[in-house]
Amino acid sequence: MSRVCNINGNKAVMSGNNVSHSNRKTRRRFLPNIQSFALWSDALNRVVRLYMTTSGARTVEHNNGIDNYLLSTANSKLTKAALLIKKQIKSAIAKKNPELNA
């Protein structure tokens, strides 16, 4: 599992220093809070499993689910995993509503 958010990819491993009281610096890594989430997709009618940050999960919930978030977000802001799910959602919606495709 890579340490990058699968939804937007904006959170990754950063590096910096621990600074003691005597101002001695030692290198450290700042890891993002990556969690595994199972999100229900209404369009696909199944659970979608993604590794994303907790802030990414709040963003998805703010947009009323994974379907609305992916459809309303520009492709340039999504990762490859999110683009694949977005493509599946679009094709599922097109199959359910063929008159919207015309």
Contacts in CASP RR format, 6 or more apart in sequence:
PFRMAT RR
TARGET T0000
AUTHOR 0000-0000-0000
METHOD contacts of the structure
MODEL  1
MSRVCNINGNKAVMSGNNVSHSNRKTRRRFLPNIQSFALWSDALNRVVRL
YMTTSGARTVEHNNGIDNYLLSTANSKLTKAALLIKKQIKSAIAKKNPEL
NA
1 34 0 8 1.000
1 51 0 8 1.000
2 51 0 8 1.000
3 12 0 8 1.000
3 13 0 8 1.000
3 31 0 8 1.000
3 32 0 8 1.000
3 34 0 8 1.000
4 11 0 8 1.000
4 12 0 8 1.000
4 32 0 8 1.000
4 34 0 8 1.000
4 79 0 8 1.000
5 11 0 8 1.000
5 12 0 8 1.000
5 32 0 8 1.000
5 34 0 8 1.000
5 51 0 8 1.000
5 52 0 8 1.000
5 53 0 8 1.000
5 56 0 8 1.000
5 79 0 8 1.000
6 50 0 8 1.000
6 51 0 8 1.000
6 52 0 8 1.000
6 79 0 8 1.000
6 81 0 8 1.000
6 82 0 8 1.000
7 50 0 8 1.000
7 52 0 8 1.000
7 53 0 8 1.000
7 56 0 8 1.000
7 59 0 8 1.000
7 60 0 8 1.000
7 69 0 8 1.000
7 78 0 8 1.000
7 79 0 8 1.000
7 82 0 8 1.000
8 56 0 8 1.000
8 59 0 8 1.000
8 73 0 8 1.000
8 77 0 8 1.000
8 78 0 8 1.000
8 79 0 8 1.000
8 82 0 8 1.000
9 79 0 8 1.000
11 32 0 8 1.000
11 34 0 8 1.000
11 53 0 8 1.000
11 55 0 8 1.000
12 32 0 8 1.000
13 29 0 8 1.000
13 30 0 8 1.000
13 31 0 8 1.000
13 32 0 8 1.000
14 29 0 8 1.000
14 30 0 8 1.000
15 27 0 8 1.000
15 28 0 8 1.000
15 29 0 8 1.000
15 30 0 8 1.000
16 27 0 8 1.000
16 28 0 8 1.000
16 29 0 8 1.000
16 30 0 8 1.000
17 25 0 8 1.000
17 26 0 8 1.000
17 27 0 8 1.000
17 28 0 8 1.000
18 25 0 8 1.000
18 26 0 8 1.000
18 27 0 8 1.000
18 28 0 8 1.000
19 25 0 8 1.000
20 26 0 8 1.000
32 53 0 8 1.000
33 53 0 8 1.000
33 54 0 8 1.000
33 55 0 8 1.000
34 51 0 8 1.000
34 52 0 8 1.000
34 53 0 8 1.000
35 51 0 8 1.000
35 52 0 8 1.000
35 53 0 8 1.000
35 54 0 8 1.000
35 57 0 8 1.000
36 49 0 8 1.000
36 50 0 8 1.000
36 51 0 8 1.000
37 49 0 8 1.000
37 50 0 8 1.000
37 51 0 8 1.000
37 52 0 8 1.000
37 57 0 8 1.000
38 47 0 8 1.000
38 48 0 8 1.000
38 49 0 8 1.000
39 47 0 8 1.000
39 48 0 8 1.000
39 49 0 8 1.000
39 50 0 8 1.000
39 60 0 8 1.000
39 65 0 8 1.000
39 66 0 8 1.000
40 46 0 8 1.000
40 47 0 8 1.000
40 48 0 8 1.000
40 65 0 8 1.000
40 66 0 8 1.000
41 47 0 8 1.000
41 48 0 8 1.000
41 66 0 8 1.000
41 67 0 8 1.000
41 85 0 8 1.000
41 89 0 8 1.000
42 67 0 8 1.000
43 67 0 8 1.000
43 89 0 8 1.000
43 92 0 8 1.000
43 93 0 8 1.000
43 96 0 8 1.000
44 88 0 8 1.000
44 89 0 8 1.000
44 92 0 8 1.000
45 92 0 8 1.000
48 66 0 8 1.000
48 85 0 8 1.000
50 66 0 8 1.000
50 81 0 8 1.000
50 82 0 8 1.000
50 85 0 8 1.000
52 60 0 8 1.000
59 69 0 8 1.000
60 66 0 8 1.000
60 69 0 8 1.000
63 69 0 8 1.000
63 72 0 8 1.000
66 85 0 8 1.000
67 89 0 8 1.000
70 78 0 8 1.000
70 82 0 8 1.000
70 85 0 8 1.000
70 86 0 8 1.000
70 89 0 8 1.000
71 86 0 8 1.000
71 89 0 8 1.000
71 90 0 8 1.000
73 82 0 8 1.000
75 83 0 8 1.000
75 86 0 8 1.000
78 86 0 8 1.000
93 100 0 8 1.000
94 100 0 8 1.000
94 101 0 8 1.000
END
